[in-house]
Amino acid sequence: MYSNKSRLITFLLCLFLGEFGIHRFYVGKIGTGMLWLISNGFLGIGWIIDLVMIIGGSFEDKNGNKIIEW
């Protein structure tokens, strides 16, 4: 099953506010969003990995559904 979240919005949030984990809050991943927020994007590495996963179409929401719809 696929998520109803927008991949474009997730991508833009990650691109511009990814170090604060805003894209993770958007898809419902509150726990890791808080981790990103206090660790500055998990030291920048997590932010880059998330960005690549969103572009590649393998980023998932809190229920494990892939976010593929642009």
N, C-alpha and C positions, 0 to 999 in steps of 0.2 A: 504494500500500500504506500501511497505517496502523501507527503505533507501538503496542507493547504497554505503553508507559508510561502511567500514570494522569494524566489532565489535572487532576484535583482535587489530587493530591499535588504536581504541578508548580506549580499555581496557589498552593497554600498555602506551598510552599517559596519561591516568588518573592515572595509578599506579605510574609512575615515575615523571610526571610533573603536576599532578592533582591539587596541591596547587596553581599553577599559571594559571589554567583554560585552558591549551593548548588543552585538549580534547574537550572543548566547542568551541574553535575557529575552530577546525577541522570539527565539525559537523555543523558549520555555526551560532552558537549562540554567536554572537559577543558581544552583550550587557551583557549577564551573564558571558561571558568569561572575560570581563573587570572587572566586579564585583569580580569574583574569583581572578583575578590578583591583585587588590588593597586590597582585604580583606584576602589574604592568604588562598584561598580555602573556602571562607565564614566561616572563623575561624576554618577550619578543618572539620567542621560538614558536609558542602555541599560536600566536596571532598569524604568523606566516603559514603554518601548517593548516590552520582553519581557512585562510584565504585560498590556498591551493585546493583544498577539499571542496570548497564552495564552487570554485571555477570548474573543477572536475566533475561536479554533480554527485559527490559521495558524502556530503555533509548531511547530518540527520537532525531531526527535531527531538524533543524530549521523549517521544514515544518510539523512537527508532525508525521513523519514516523518513525516507530520503526527500530532500528539498530539491526538486528538479524543475518546477514550473517557473519560467522567467517572468 
